[in-house]
Amino acid sequence: MQVIDIDLKSYFDTIRHDILLKKVGKRVNDDKVMRLLKLILQTSGKRGVPQGGLISPLLSNIYLNEVDRMLEKAKEVTRTGNTFIWNTLVLLMTLWSWWMVSRNGDG
């Protein structure tokens, strides 16, 4: 078993509200819930989720769901034990993390 350790610098602070709301909106079709979510997000400013909030881990996982899917696909591809592919994946994840932070104007 291999473990990939990825450090997403200031992750909770950099979540874009518009992207998160679109992702939640794909599954939640309730205007009251969406309005409440917007109010919760507004407490953290223009970006990020309130740290220490009960809903923050859930929102963060929703935001990173696509990354989880990508890692699962990579695991399927690399079952042959190809270390080069794993190292490339870790590099790509590091670059993705850096790109997301710099895209949000934090880096």
C-alpha positions in Angstrom: 0.0 0.0 0.0 1.3 3.4 -0.9 0.3 6.7 0.7 0.2 10.0 -1.0 0.7 12.9 1.4 -0.5 16.2 -0.1 -0.3 19.5 1.8 -2.8 22.0 0.5 -1.5 25.3 1.9 -4.2 27.4 3.4 -6.8 25.1 1.9 -9.8 26.1 4.1 -9.0 29.8 3.4 -8.8 29.5 -0.4 -12.1 27.7 -1.3 -13.9 29.7 -3.9 -17.6 30.2 -3.0 -18.8 30.3 -6.5 -17.3 26.9 -7.4 -18.4 25.3 -4.1 -22.0 26.6 -4.6 -22.1 25.2 -8.1 -20.9 21.8 -6.9 -23.5 21.7 -4.0 -26.2 23.0 -6.4 -25.7 20.0 -8.6 -27.1 17.8 -5.8 -29.2 20.1 -3.7 -32.4 21.5 -5.2 -33.6 23.4 -2.2 -33.5 27.2 -2.3 -33.6 27.5 1.5 -30.7 25.2 2.0 -28.7 27.0 -0.7 -29.5 30.4 0.9 -28.4 29.1 4.3 -25.2 27.9 2.8 -24.5 31.3 1.2 -25.0 32.9 4.6 -22.6 30.5 6.2 -20.0 31.1 3.6 -20.4 34.9 3.9 -19.2 34.8 7.4 -15.7 33.8 6.1 -15.5 36.7 3.6 -15.3 36.3 -0.1 -13.4 33.0 -0.1 -12.9 30.1 2.3 -15.1 28.2 4.7 -15.4 29.0 8.4 -12.7 27.1 10.2 -14.0 25.1 13.1 -17.5 25.2 11.8 -19.5 21.9 11.8 -20.1 22.0 8.1 -16.6 23.0 7.0 -15.2 19.4 6.6 -18.2 18.4 4.6 -17.9 21.5 2.3 -14.1 20.9 1.9 -14.7 17.2 0.9 -17.3 18.3 -1.6 -14.8 20.7 -3.1 -12.0 18.1 -3.3 -14.3 15.3 -4.6 -12.8 15.6 -8.1 -9.3 15.2 -6.8 -10.4 12.0 -4.9 -11.8 10.6 -8.2 -8.5 11.5 -10.0 -6.5 9.7 -7.3 -8.8 6.6 -7.6 -8.3 6.5 -11.3 -4.5 6.8 -10.9 -4.6 4.0 -8.4 -6.3 1.7 -11.0 -3.7 2.7 -13.6 -0.8 2.1 -11.4 -1.7 -1.3 -10.0 1.4 -2.5 -11.9 3.6 -0.8 -9.4 5.0 1.8 -11.7 6.8 4.2 -9.4 7.3 6.7 -12.2 3.5 7.2 -12.5 3.1 7.6 -8.8 5.9 10.2 -8.6 4.3 12.1 -11.6 0.9 12.0 -9.9 2.4 13.5 -6.7 4.1 16.2 -8.7 0.9 17.0 -10.6 -1.0 17.2 -7.3 1.6 19.6 -5.9 1.4 21.7 -9.0 -2.4 21.7 -8.9 -2.4 22.8 -5.3 0.0 25.6 -6.2 -2.1 26.6 -9.2 -5.3 26.8 -7.1 -3.7 29.0 -4.5 -2.1 31.3 -7.1 -5.3 31.4 -9.1 -7.1 32.7 -6.0 -4.5 35.5 -5.7 -2.8 34.1 -2.6 0.5 33.2 -4.0 
